[in-house]
Amino acid sequence: MSVREFVVLGTASQVPTRHRNHNGYLLRWDGEGILFDPGEGTQRQMLRAGVAAHDINRICVTHFHGDHSLGLAGVIQRINLDRVPHPVTAHYPASGQKFFDRLRYATAYRETVALREEPVAADGTLAEGASYVLEARRLSHPVESFGYRITEPDGRRMVPELLARHGIKGPDVGRIQREGRLGGVTLDEVSEPRPGQSFAFVMDTRLCPGVDELAAGADMLVIESTFLDEDEALASDHGHLTAGQAARVARDAGVRHLVLTHFSQRYGDPQEFERQARAAGFEGELTIAADLVRVPLPKRG
């Protein structure tokens, strides 16, 4: 049975707190795991969340500020220490190659795993597989930053009433799915379109076209909301979003489930982010991320 869930490892912005580790997020997508922005302490948070090095197939780094990347050294070494049996692919801004190199070889260790480096230099498709397409879009931050989007190819949903009308049942249901036709009946006659699921990951950025492109129609949008709305000018100066801005992006994009994260240590009440997001008009499912929580992706439409 496929599992699609978002595991939160850390939710703090520049400075961690007693209750919030630096960033770190794992998306479980069927049999693969995509690790986003492993900040300092990610390896320990993985242990606490029940995430193993073997679960990681890709690493996606949005940008090279420490709270999003200092955990790379430990994670990469753990992947090798545990002798992960499959290749691991790393995506990160090409302009930060020197930082990736330093983190990958921060100390001595034995390399046992094929780590494929696939730096991102421009908007576009990074990978295509049977269950998803991975894309990147440029964001607006003081250093080069990219957001990521995962989209499942559209498929078809079998309709029981239509199957019954044509007398198709048992093993023949699987056969018409595989072959597209059974006798004189086509797949289109017993099924309906099913849009693929989509997931968007947006970290440090001001409002920009890339944010809207990543969020468009997403089933789940994970997005930074470092500041509250009263500090909007400060957010813009530092290349960040407020809770209200993030919620308006989600509202206008038709997002089904909004996950707010990357909170400044200056705020003591995380529920204020929820209040401001609702005040901005977002009516879908809303999660104010906390360390070590698991958030299932919405069921397919």
C-alpha positions as a printed Julia matrix, in Angstrom:
301×3 Matrix{Float64}:
   0.0     0.0     0.0
   1.41    3.37   -0.97
   2.16    5.92    1.75
   2.2     9.62    1.11
   2.9    11.75    4.14
   4.91   14.77    5.19
   7.18   14.31    8.21
   8.24   17.49    9.99
  11.71   17.27   11.55
  12.26   20.94   12.42
  10.38   24.22   12.1
  12.6    27.03   13.4
  14.02   29.77   11.23
  17.46   31.27   11.84
  17.64   30.48   15.56
  16.36   27.19   17.04
  14.36   27.26   20.29
  13.7    24.84   23.12
  10.81   23.39   21.17
  11.81   23.96   17.55
  14.8    22.44   15.79
  16.29   23.96   12.67
  14.52   23.05    9.42
  14.22   19.5     8.14
  11.36   17.78    6.32
  10.83   14.36    4.74
   8.18   13.66    2.13
   7.24    9.99    1.86
   5.89    9.38   -1.62
   5.01    5.74   -2.19
   8.32    3.88   -1.91
  10.56    6.96   -2.01
  11.67    9.56    0.5
  12.62   13.13   -0.35
  14.49   15.06    2.33
  14.12   18.84    2.17
  16.43   21.44    3.72
  18.3    19.46    6.38
  19.36   22.06    8.91
  21.58   21.52   11.94
  20.35   18.64   14.1
  18.44   16.87   11.34
  20.15   13.52   11.93
  18.94   13.44   15.55
  15.46   14.58   14.58
  15.3    11.73   12.08
  15.97    9.3    14.92
  13.22   10.86   17.03
  10.75   10.79   14.14
  11.48    7.22   13.1
  13.1     8.23    9.81
  16.05    6.09    8.7
  18.84    6.96    6.3
  17.51    4.11    4.12
  14.31    6.14    3.66
  16.12    8.88    1.72
  16.22    8.73   -2.08
  16.58   12.44   -2.82
  17.8    15.52   -0.99
  16.42   18.9    -2.08
  18.07   22.04   -0.71
  16.34   25.34   -1.41
  19.33   27.56   -0.57
  22.57   27.68    1.38
  21.71   29.47    4.59
  22.75   27.44    7.62
  19.28   26.71    8.98
  18.49   24.95    5.69
  21.75   23.14    4.98
  24.14   22.71    7.91
  22.7    19.26    8.58
  23.86   18.04    5.17
  27.24   16.94    6.48
  25.75   14.63    9.1
  23.01   13.29    6.85
  25.41   12.47    4.02
  27.81   10.74    6.37
  24.93    8.79    7.95
  23.79    7.62    4.52
  27.28    6.24    3.96
  27.69    4.84    7.47
  24.44    2.9     7.09
  25.43    1.74    3.61
  22.15    2.77    2.02
  21.68    0.24   -0.81
  20.33    2.65   -3.42
  21.76    5.79   -5.03
  20.8     9.13   -3.48
  20.36   12.23   -5.64
  21.02   15.73   -4.32
  19.45   18.87   -5.83
  20.61   22.34   -4.74
  21.29   25.76   -6.29
  24.22   25.49   -8.69
  25.57   28.81   -7.44
  26.14   27.15   -4.04
  28.34   24.33   -5.34
  31.25   25.4    -3.12
  29.03   25.19   -0.05
  27.75   21.75   -1.02
  31.31   20.54   -1.56
  32.37   21.82    1.85
  29.44   20.17    3.59
  29.8    16.89    1.72
  33.45   16.64    2.69
  33.37   18.51    6.0
  35.25   15.68    7.74
  36.85   12.34    6.89
  34.57    9.34    6.31
  34.33    6.32    4.05
  32.08    6.78    1.02
  30.0     3.66    0.4
  26.98    5.13   -1.41
  26.59    6.69   -4.85
  25.57   10.29   -4.18
  24.53   11.9    -7.44
  24.93   15.65   -7.58
  22.33   17.36   -9.77
  22.58   21.12   -9.12
  19.73   23.42  -10.16
  20.6    26.37  -12.39
  17.2    27.39  -13.77
  13.48   26.74  -13.61
  12.43   23.42  -15.05
  11.99   19.68  -14.64
  14.6    17.91  -12.53
  13.38   14.32  -12.64
  10.58   12.22  -14.12
   9.47    8.86  -12.87
   6.44    6.57  -12.91
   4.82    8.2    -9.88
   5.93   11.85  -10.01
   7.63   14.69  -11.82
   9.98   16.91   -9.78
  10.26   20.55  -10.79
  12.06   23.65   -9.48
  11.19   27.35   -9.59
  13.37   30.3    -8.67
  12.39   32.25   -5.55
  13.31   35.73   -4.24
  15.79   35.72   -1.35
  19.12   37.48   -0.65
  20.91   34.33   -1.82
  19.82   32.19   -4.77
  16.92   30.0    -3.75
  14.66   27.48   -5.48
  11.35   25.95   -4.47
  10.3    22.44   -5.45
   7.08   20.85   -6.71
   6.17   17.18   -7.06
   3.3    16.26   -9.37
   1.81   12.85   -9.99
   0.81   12.14  -13.61
  -2.93   12.26  -14.19
  -4.65    8.88  -14.25
  -8.11    7.37  -14.43
 -10.49    6.16  -11.72
 -12.58    3.05  -12.33
 -16.32    3.67  -11.9
 -18.15    0.64  -10.4
 -21.49    1.51  -12.02
 -19.91    1.7   -15.47
 -18.0    -1.56  -14.94
 -21.23   -3.29  -13.9
 -23.09   -1.89  -16.91
 -20.55   -3.54  -19.22
 -20.34   -6.76  -17.18
 -16.68   -6.29  -16.28
 -15.59   -7.7   -12.92
 -12.86   -9.65  -11.16
  -9.51  -10.0   -12.99
 -10.96   -8.31  -16.06
 -10.93   -4.97  -14.2
  -7.15   -5.12  -13.95
  -6.88   -6.29  -17.52
  -8.77   -3.34  -18.99
  -6.7    -0.99  -16.83
  -3.48   -2.46  -18.21
  -4.5    -2.92  -21.82
  -6.94   -0.03  -22.31
  -9.58   -2.22  -23.94
 -11.5    -5.42  -23.22
 -13.41   -6.82  -26.16
 -15.39   -3.91  -27.53
 -15.18   -1.83  -24.3
 -12.54    0.9   -23.9
 -11.04    2.11  -20.64
 -12.62    5.52  -21.14
 -16.08    3.92  -21.12
 -15.68    2.49  -17.6
 -13.54    5.13  -15.92
 -13.2     8.86  -15.36
 -10.2    11.21  -15.2
  -8.34   11.39  -11.88
  -6.01   14.36  -11.43
  -2.61   13.45  -10.02
  -1.64   14.61   -6.55
   0.69   17.57   -6.19
   2.96   18.81   -3.41
   4.81   22.14   -3.27
   7.68   23.16   -1.0
   8.4    26.9    -0.69
  10.98   28.2     1.73
  12.71   31.54    2.2
  11.32   34.02   -0.3
   9.43   37.22   -0.87
   6.28   37.13   -2.98
   7.33   36.4    -6.57
   6.07   34.53   -9.66
   7.86   31.34   -8.59
   5.77   31.12   -5.42
   2.52   31.28   -7.37
   3.71   28.76   -9.98
   4.73   26.24   -7.32
   1.51   26.65   -5.33
  -0.95   26.53   -8.25
  -3.59   23.9    -7.48
  -1.36   22.03   -5.01
  -2.97   19.39   -2.83
  -0.44   20.32   -0.14
   1.61   23.5     0.08
   4.41   23.67    2.66
   5.45   27.29    2.88
   7.47   29.52    5.14
   5.71   32.1     7.27
   8.63   33.47    9.21
   6.86   36.64   10.33
   3.43   37.8    11.43
   1.62   40.38    9.35
   2.52   43.33   11.56
   6.16   42.75   10.58
   5.54   42.66    6.82
   8.16   45.34    6.09
  10.76   43.38    8.04
   9.79   40.22    6.17
  10.29   41.92    2.81
  13.64   43.38    3.85
  14.95   39.93    4.78
  13.37   38.02    1.89
  10.57   36.28    3.79
   6.8    35.91    3.95
   4.23   36.6     6.64
   1.44   34.26    7.71
  -1.14   36.37    5.89
   0.9    36.51    2.68
   1.43   32.75    2.67
  -2.27   32.13    3.3
  -3.33   34.47    0.49
  -1.01   32.62   -1.88
  -2.67   29.35   -0.87
  -6.17   30.84   -1.12
  -5.64   32.23   -4.6
  -3.87   29.06   -5.8
  -6.68   26.75   -4.7
  -4.47   24.8    -2.27
  -6.28   22.04   -0.39
  -3.96   21.69    2.62
  -1.69   24.51    3.79
   1.26   23.81    6.1
   2.9    26.88    7.64
   6.43   26.56    9.04
   9.83   28.29    9.5
   8.81   30.5    12.43
  10.89   33.3    13.89
  11.91   32.82   17.51
  10.49   36.28   18.32
   6.93   34.92   18.5
   5.71   32.95   21.5
   2.21   31.96   20.38
   2.17   29.77   17.26
  -1.63   29.96   17.11
  -1.37   33.59   16.05
  -0.08   32.28   12.69
  -3.3    30.27   12.37
  -5.47   33.25   13.26
  -3.77   35.45   10.68
  -3.94   32.75    8.01
  -7.68   32.37    8.54
  -8.14   36.15    8.6
  -6.45   36.25    5.18
  -9.25   34.11    3.79
  -7.76   30.62    3.54
 -10.57   28.14    4.21
  -8.9    24.82    3.42
  -7.17   22.41    5.78
  -4.47   24.19    7.78
  -1.54   22.86    9.81
   0.75   25.01   11.92
   3.81   22.78   11.78
   5.4    21.47   14.96
   8.51   19.35   15.24
   8.05   15.59   14.74
   4.46   15.69   13.47
   3.31   13.65   10.47
   0.85   15.17    8.04
  -0.84   12.85    5.5
  -1.33   14.24    2.03
  -4.98   14.86    1.13
  -6.66   11.96   -0.6
  -6.64   12.14   -4.37
  -9.41   14.23   -5.83
